[in-house]
């Protein structure tokens, strides 16, 4: 019986082996080094055995990938088909290396894995992603060198070996070998590849997606998306309860101005009104003392465009990324449209570029008459604050010009700041302070400090123009930001307090007093009903889900959330207990926020299974019901309900 190495020698020439290994060996080593680096970056020691388990999928996938090319090279020996195989070998291997690098960088930036849904979302929008790819020149040089080697290196190695043996030409197999060997290699490759796709739930050690090889995870999530594509594609859409809402005046109606100040990436724990030990926003703190402040305020989905929809329209966002910017993507009228019907002028200002988060289309859908993105402003003398925008003071000049033209009529204005957003480049206009030894966190906190100056400057502008007393100011964070508190960074797929809990302050100069504190659970859907009550309007022919903060909030209220990327996470808060569902990617979590503010002790395993199952089912049904309210979404079709039951059957280990 032939040995395994002798089978290779019979199926592949020496030059073939050199050619293949000349490219595959560096790729395998590179991929394993990247995975080991990500494992090492995870907090806490995991032990050698567990770390090896986390690399098992990567080892199997790379072995399978290597064997498939051995089999193809052995099966196709010469001619045009041979050249096609050689071309595909180089192309797919280069793409695999590029994807692994991207997956590595994405994990380092966010603490989460790169899967099919995320790739499918951003590849068509590469122009928006490109500014985020910021590598030093040395890294670009190394990348260029690696790509050059991938194209030419294996051929040069094979030619060198061929010259030593008196051979020339492109890599071609020597006569000999069996088709059965080629078939066996391909089948072995498929076998090892399947072993790299564990389908079981995640564990306390690592999420299921992290335990997979990055390419295996891309394939697995792509297959899952193809299978689940019709989850909400059948059935009829449900009209939103507020779809036909209109405003009616009452004896209390006042034609006052409304200003929405959107504080980008601003979490409650990092601003002074919610954390007196951190002096990042002293002006906002003084303003809050004469304002209504929601102590337990939350976003709905931790993403800018989703929060914009919730604030302006008082609705829970849909689960499809940026769906609210699509034509007809808003299922209920918002403040801009409602107040326009009452004679209000409306304008939307932002210090970021127009296509950031499709905000140009979103502003139009929200009903704003005038829209002023960064492209409409003069950037001279202003500093960049991130890869898509400039410091927020750039809005002050255009704002003053607009206000002078419209000061005699009631208006609604939204100011969308951008300085708090990744990649945290705090402008130096007002100096910098040392808040943290962590450079990334310190830059973020200085960005929030800058936003405090912008808020102060804006309020002063309204006072100077004589508009302050007649204006209601709503200041809110669209979402928070994570800095590794739970191994994750940024905000999109972070269901923890650092990303969900936000500041929410309503400043009405005519109701200043000593300030009012709202103790109950609140979220961004409460802004619309609160503003309408302050203006003295009532809603007819429709009902919004939020509550006015001018009255005590229901004690039995339950807040529900979802992550930005679909099927990543859902969460709910009832009283002081917070439940998080990870769709089986890792064990579900339950925290008692009254004693565990930073969500460190998972109580899920200590609770009755029926209780956590009920929380999970409630979230899944809620998500389907919200999606059914958006155009083209299903009204809880039979297939979607079947999908819920399937998700409920997945038990995290």
ZAMARGU-4260 file (C-alpha; in steps of 0.2 Angstrom, whole numbers, plus 5000, padded with zeros to 4 digits):
<rodrens>
0) 5000/5000/5000 | 5007/5017/4995 | 5010/5029/5009 | 5001/5046/5010 | 5017/5056/5004
5) 5020/5043/4990 | 5002/5047/4984 | 5006/5065/4982 | 5022/5061/4973 | 5011/5050/4961
10) 4998/5064/4958 | 5009/5079/4958 | 5025/5084/4951 | 5039/5091/4961 | 5036/5108/4953
15) 5018/5107/4956 | 5021/5104/4975 | 5033/5119/4975 | 5021/5130/4965 | 5006/5126/4977
20) 5016/5127/4993 | 5025/5142/4988 | 5008/5152/4989 | 4998/5141/5001 | 5011/5139/5015
25) 5013/5158/5018 | 4993/5160/5017 | 4991/5146/5030 | 5004/5153/5042 | 4997/5171/5040
30) 4980/5165/5044 | 4985/5156/5059 | 4995/5170/5066 | 4981/5182/5063 | 4969/5170/5073
35) 4982/5168/5087 | 4984/5187/5088 | 4965/5189/5090 | 4964/5175/5103 | 4978/5184/5113
40) 4969/5200/5112 | 4954/5193/5121 | 4953/5198/5140 | 4958/5185/5152 | 4968/5169/5151
45) 4960/5155/5142 | 4972/5141/5144 | 4982/5132/5130 | 4969/5118/5127 | 4955/5131/5125
50) 4965/5142/5114 | 4969/5127/5103 | 4951/5123/5102 | 4948/5141/5095 | 4960/5137/5081
55) 4953/5120/5077 | 4941/5127/5063 | 4955/5138/5056 | 4967/5122/5055 | 4953/5112/5047
60) 4948/5125/5034 | 4966/5128/5029 | 4970/5110/5027 | 4954/5108/5017 | 4958/5123/5006
65) 4976/5116/5003 | 4969/5099/4998 | 4956/5105/4986 | 4970/5114/4976 | 4981/5098/4977
70) 4966/5089/4969 | 4963/5101/4956 | 4981/5102/4950 | 4982/5084/4950 | 4966/5082/4940
75) 4969/5095/4927 | 4986/5093/4919 | 4988/5104/4904 | 4979/5115/4891 | 4967/5129/4893
80) 4958/5121/4908 | 4975/5120/4917 | 4978/5138/4914 | 4961/5142/4921 | 4964/5132/4937
85) 4981/5141/4939 | 4972/5158/4937 | 4959/5154/4949 | 4972/5147/4962 | 4980/5164/4962
90) 4964/5174/4962 | 4955/5165/4976 | 4971/5164/4987 | 4974/5183/4985 | 4956/5186/4989
95) 4956/5175/5004 | 4972/5184/5011 | 4963/5201/5008 | 4947/5195/5017 | 4957/5187/5031
100) 4966/5204/5034 | 4949/5213/5033 | 4941/5201/5045 | 4956/5203/5057 | 4955/5222/5056
105) 4936/5222/5059 | 4938/5212/5074 | 4952/5223/5081 | 4941/5238/5078 | 4924/5231/5084
110) 4927/5216/5094 | 4915/5206/5083 | 4917/5195/5068 | 4915/5199/5050 | 4901/5189/5042
115) 4891/5188/5026 | 4877/5201/5030 | 4891/5214/5035 | 4900/5211/5019 | 4885/5212/5008
120) 4880/5228/5016 | 4896/5237/5014 | 4904/5230/4997 | 4891/5240/4987 | 4895/5255/4997
125) 4914/5254/4996 | 4916/5273/4993 | 4909/5275/5011 | 4920/5262/5018 | 4936/5267/5009
130) 4940/5282/5020 | 4940/5271/5036 | 4954/5260/5029 | 4968/5270/5036 | 4985/5261/5036
135) 5003/5268/5038 | 5014/5268/5022 | 5024/5254/5029 | 5008/5243/5030 | 5003/5248/5012
140) 5021/5244/5006 | 5021/5227/5014 | 5004/5223/5007 | 5010/5228/4990 | 5025/5217/4992
145) 5014/5202/4998 | 5003/5204/4982 | 5017/5205/4971 | 5024/5189/4978 | 5007/5180/4977
150) 5007/5184/4958 | 5025/5180/4954 | 5033/5171/4969 | 5026/5153/4966 | 5031/5153/4947
155) 5048/5159/4951 | 5050/5145/4964 | 5044/5132/4953 | 5055/5138/4938 | 5070/5137/4950
160) 5066/5119/4954 | 5062/5115/4936 | 5079/5122/4930 | 5088/5112/4943 | 5079/5096/4936
165) 5082/5102/4918 | 5064/5107/4915 | 5056/5123/4909 | 5039/5131/4906 | 5024/5134/4916
170) 5019/5122/4930 | 5013/5106/4923 | 5011/5089/4931 | 5022/5075/4925 | 5014/5060/4918
175) 5007/5047/4931 | 4995/5048/4945 | 4977/5041/4947 | 4961/5051/4944 | 4955/5042/4960
180) 4969/5051/4970 | 4963/5068/4963 | 4945/5063/4968 | 4951/5057/4985 | 4960/5073/4988
185) 4945/5084/4983 | 4933/5073/4995 | 4946/5075/5009 | 4946/5093/5006 | 4927/5094/5008
190) 4928/5083/5023 | 4940/5095/5032 | 4931/5110/5026 | 4915/5103/5034 | 4924/5101/5050
195) 4928/5119/5050 | 4909/5124/5050 | 4904/5120/5068 | 4885/5123/5069 | 4883/5121/5088
200) 4880/5136/5099 | 4893/5147/5106 | 4900/5145/5124 | 4907/5156/5138 | 4924/5153/5130
205) 4920/5162/5114 | 4906/5165/5102 | 4902/5153/5088 | 4907/5165/5075 | 4924/5169/5083
210) 4928/5150/5085 | 4926/5148/5066 | 4939/5152/5053 | 4934/5169/5045 | 4931/5162/5028
215) 4922/5147/5035 | 4911/5160/5045 | 4908/5170/5029 | 4902/5154/5020 | 4892/5148/5034
220) 4883/5165/5037 | 4880/5166/5018 | 4872/5149/5017 | 4861/5154/5032 | 4856/5170/5024
225) 4851/5161/5008 | 4841/5148/5018 | 4832/5162/5028 | 4829/5174/5014 | 4811/5171/5014
230) 4808/5174/5033 | 4798/5190/5030 | 4796/5189/5012 | 4778/5183/5011 | 4762/5189/5019
235) 4755/5207/5019 | 4762/5222/5027 | 4754/5229/5042 | 4750/5248/5043 | 4759/5257/5057
240) 4747/5263/5071 | 4753/5281/5067 | 4753/5280/5048 | 4738/5292/5047 | 4742/5303/5061
245) 4738/5322/5060 | 4740/5336/5073 | 4725/5346/5079 | 4727/5362/5089 | 4721/5364/5107
250) 4718/5380/5118 | 4736/5376/5124 | 4744/5376/5107 | 4759/5388/5106 | 4769/5391/5090
255) 4786/5389/5097 | 4802/5383/5089 | 4809/5366/5091 | 4828/5362/5090 | 4834/5344/5090
260) 4853/5343/5095 | 4859/5326/5090 | 4875/5321/5100 | 4884/5308/5090 | 4890/5293/5098
265) 4887/5300/5116 | 4885/5288/5130 | 4877/5293/5146 | 4891/5287/5157 | 4904/5298/5149
270) 4895/5315/5151 | 4894/5326/5166 | 4876/5326/5169 | 4875/5307/5171 | 4893/5305/5179
275) 4898/5320/5190 | 4916/5313/5192 | 4919/5316/5173 | 4920/5334/5168 | 4918/5332/5149
280) 4902/5342/5147 | 4901/5355/5161 | 4890/5367/5151 | 4878/5353/5147 | 4878/5349/5166
285) 4873/5367/5170 | 4860/5367/5157 | 4853/5350/5164 | 4850/5358/5181 | 4837/5369/5173
290) 4830/5355/5161 | 4820/5339/5161 | 4832/5325/5162 | 4828/5307/5159 | 4839/5297/5170
295) 4836/5280/5162 | 4836/5285/5144 | 4840/5273/5130 | 4842/5272/5111 | 4832/5260/5101
300) 4845/5253/5089 | 4863/5258/5092 | 4865/5267/5075 | 4864/5285/5069 | 4851/5283/5055
305) 4840/5272/5066 | 4841/5284/5081 | 4837/5299/5069 | 4821/5289/5063 | 4816/5286/5081
310) 4818/5304/5087 | 4810/5312/5072 | 4795/5300/5070 | 4793/5292/5087 | 4795/5275/5080
315) 4805/5259/5082 | 4816/5257/5067 | 4816/5242/5055 | 4829/5228/5056 | 4835/5231/5038
320) 4850/5242/5037 | 4846/5260/5032 | 4829/5255/5026 | 4822/5272/5032 | 4832/5281/5019
325) 4823/5270/5005 | 4809/5278/4995 | 4793/5276/5006 | 4804/5269/5020 | 4796/5279/5035
330) 4780/5270/5040 | 4773/5285/5050 | 4774/5304/5049 | 4787/5313/5059 | 4789/5330/5068
335) 4795/5338/5052 | 4780/5333/5042 | 4767/5335/5056 | 4774/5353/5060 | 4775/5358/5042
340) 4756/5355/5041 | 4755/5368/5055 | 4765/5381/5046 | 4782/5377/5052 | 4798/5379/5042
345) 4810/5365/5044 | 4829/5363/5041 | 4842/5349/5044 | 4860/5353/5047 | 4875/5341/5048
350) 4894/5342/5050 | 4896/5326/5040 | 4895/5322/5021 | 4878/5319/5013 | 4880/5300/5010
355) 4885/5296/5027 | 4872/5284/5033 | 4861/5289/5018 | 4856/5304/5028 | 4852/5315/5013
360) 4838/5303/5008 | 4833/5300/5026 | 4831/5319/5029 | 4820/5320/5014 | 4809/5305/5020
365) 4808/5313/5037 | 4800/5328/5028 | 4813/5342/5031 | 4811/5356/5018 | 4829/5361/5018
370) 4845/5351/5020 | 4863/5357/5023 | 4876/5343/5023 | 4895/5346/5024 | 4896/5349/5006
375) 4886/5365/5007 | 4898/5372/5020 | 4914/5381/5019 | 4928/5370/5027 | 4941/5384/5028
380) 4948/5386/5045 | 4939/5370/5052 | 4947/5354/5057 | 4942/5336/5052 | 4935/5326/5067
385) 4933/5309/5058 | 4934/5301/5041 | 4918/5308/5035 | 4916/5325/5043 | 4922/5341/5051
390) 4921/5349/5068 | 4903/5354/5073 | 4906/5373/5074 | 4906/5372/5055 | 4887/5372/5056
395) 4886/5388/5066 | 4888/5400/5052 | 4875/5392/5040 | 4863/5391/5055 | 4864/5409/5059
400) 4861/5414/5041 | 4846/5402/5041 | 4839/5408/5057 | 4840/5427/5052 | 4829/5422/5037
405) 4816/5413/5046 | 4816/5421/5064 | 4798/5428/5061 | 4790/5411/5059 | 4790/5395/5069
410) 4803/5382/5064 | 4810/5365/5068 | 4829/5363/5066 | 4839/5347/5068 | 4858/5349/5071
415) 4867/5332/5068 | 4884/5333/5076 | 4898/5321/5071 | 4913/5324/5082 | 4910/5310/5094
420) 4911/5297/5080 | 4925/5285/5077 | 4939/5288/5073 | 4939/5301/5087 | 4949/5315/5081
425) 4946/5329/5094 | 4948/5347/5086 | 4960/5357/5095 | 4950/5373/5095 | 4947/5373/5113
430) 4962/5363/5119 | 4963/5345/5125 | 4963/5337/5142 | 4969/5321/5149 | 4954/5311/5154
435) 4961/5293/5152 | 4977/5284/5150 | 4969/5274/5136 | 4973/5285/5120 | 4957/5279/5111
440) 4946/5282/5125 | 4954/5299/5129 | 4952/5305/5111 | 4934/5300/5112 | 4931/5310/5129
445) 4939/5325/5121 | 4927/5324/5107 | 4913/5324/5119 | 4921/5339/5128 | 4922/5348/5111
450) 4903/5344/5108 | 4900/5353/5124 | 4907/5369/5117 | 4897/5367/5102 | 4881/5366/5112
455) 4886/5381/5122 | 4890/5391/5106 | 4873/5386/5098 | 4863/5391/5113 | 4872/5408/5113
460) 4868/5410/5095 | 4849/5408/5099 | 4851/5420/5113 | 4860/5433/5102 | 4846/5432/5089
465) 4832/5434/5102 | 4826/5416/5099 | 4831/5407/5115 | 4815/5410/5125 | 4804/5404/5112
470) 4813/5388/5108 | 4812/5371/5115 | 4829/5362/5114 | 4830/5343/5114 | 4848/5336/5117
475) 4851/5317/5115 | 4864/5304/5111 | 4860/5294/5096 | 4869/5279/5104 | 4884/5276/5115
480) 4901/5269/5111 | 4910/5253/5118 | 4928/5253/5122 | 4931/5235/5126 | 4920/5234/5142
485) 4913/5218/5135 | 4926/5214/5122 | 4918/5225/5109 | 4921/5242/5101 | 4911/5255/5092
490) 4892/5253/5094 | 4882/5244/5080 | 4882/5227/5087 | 4884/5231/5105 | 4869/5227/5116
495) 4877/5233/5132 | 4874/5249/5143 | 4889/5257/5136 | 4881/5257/5118 | 4862/5258/5123
500) 4861/5270/5137 | 4861/5289/5132 | 4859/5306/5138 | 4841/5314/5135 | 4838/5331/5141
505) 4824/5343/5136 | 4827/5361/5139 | 4813/5373/5139 | 4818/5391/5145 | 4800/5394/5150
510) 4800/5378/5162 | 4817/5380/5169 | 4814/5380/5188 | 4825/5368/5197 | 4825/5355/5184
515) 4815/5338/5183 | 4821/5321/5184 | 4812/5306/5175 | 4815/5290/5185 | 4807/5278/5174
520) 4813/5269/5158 | 4812/5280/5143 | 4819/5279/5125 | 4820/5290/5109 | 4802/5286/5104
525) 4797/5297/5119 | 4804/5313/5111 | 4790/5316/5098 | 4775/5314/5111 | 4785/5325/5123
530) 4788/5339/5111 | 4770/5339/5104 | 4763/5341/5122 | 4775/5355/5125 | 4769/5364/5110
535) 4751/5360/5115 | 4746/5349/5100 | 4736/5333/5101 | 4737/5318/5089 | 4722/5312/5079
540) 4719/5296/5068 | 4735/5288/5075 | 4745/5282/5090 | 4763/5283/5093 | 4772/5270/5104
545) 4781/5282/5115 | 4776/5292/5131 | 4777/5310/5135 | 4790/5313/5148 | 4780/5327/5156
550) 4770/5313/5165 | 4776/5298/5176 | 4781/5284/5165 | 4773/5266/5167 | 4781/5256/5180
555) 4779/5240/5170 | 4786/5247/5154 | 4798/5235/5145 | 4811/5243/5133 | 4816/5232/5118
560) 4831/5234/5107 | 4840/5226/5092 | 4857/5228/5085 | 4860/5236/5068 | 4866/5221/5059
565) 4851/5208/5057 | 4851/5193/5068 | 4866/5199/5079 | 4857/5203/5095 | 4841/5208/5104
570) 4839/5215/5121 | 4825/5220/5133 | 4824/5229/5150 | 4810/5226/5162 | 4812/5235/5179
575) 4830/5233/5183 | 4833/5216/5174 | 4841/5216/5156 | 4840/5201/5145 | 4851/5199/5129
580) 4848/5186/5116 | 4863/5182/5104 | 4854/5171/5092 | 4864/5156/5098 | 4881/5164/5093
585) 4885/5164/5112 | 4875/5161/5128 | 4860/5173/5131 | 4863/5184/5146 | 4853/5191/5160
590) 4859/5206/5172 | 4852/5214/5187 | 4856/5232/5183 | 4852/5238/5200 | 4867/5230/5208
595) 4877/5226/5192 | 4878/5242/5183 | 4892/5236/5171 | 4884/5220/5167 | 4898/5208/5173
600) 4888/5194/5181 | 4877/5183/5169 | 4862/5177/5179 | 4853/5168/5165 | 4858/5150/5171
605) 4851/5154/5188 | 4834/5158/5182 | 4820/5147/5177 | 4822/5141/5159 | 4804/5145/5155
610) 4807/5163/5160 | 4821/5166/5149 | 4812/5157/5135 | 4798/5169/5137 | 4809/5184/5136
615) 4817/5177/5120 | 4801/5173/5112 | 4794/5191/5116 | 4809/5199/5108 | 4808/5188/5092
620) 4789/5192/5090 | 4792/5210/5094 | 4805/5211/5080 | 4794/5203/5067 | 4779/5214/5072
625) 4790/5230/5070 | 4796/5224/5053 | 4779/5220/5047 | 4775/5239/5050 | 4788/5243/5036
630) 4784/5243/5018 | 4787/5226/5010 | 4789/5217/5027 | 4778/5202/5031 | 4764/5203/5044
635) 4770/5188/5054 | 4768/5176/5040 | 4768/5157/5044 | 4786/5155/5038 | 4792/5169/5050
640) 4783/5161/5065 | 4791/5145/5060 | 4807/5154/5060 | 4804/5160/5078 | 4800/5143/5084
645) 4817/5137/5076 | 4826/5151/5085 | 4818/5146/5101 | 4824/5128/5100 | 4842/5134/5099
650) 4849/5132/5117 | 4865/5141/5120 | 4877/5130/5130
</rodrens>
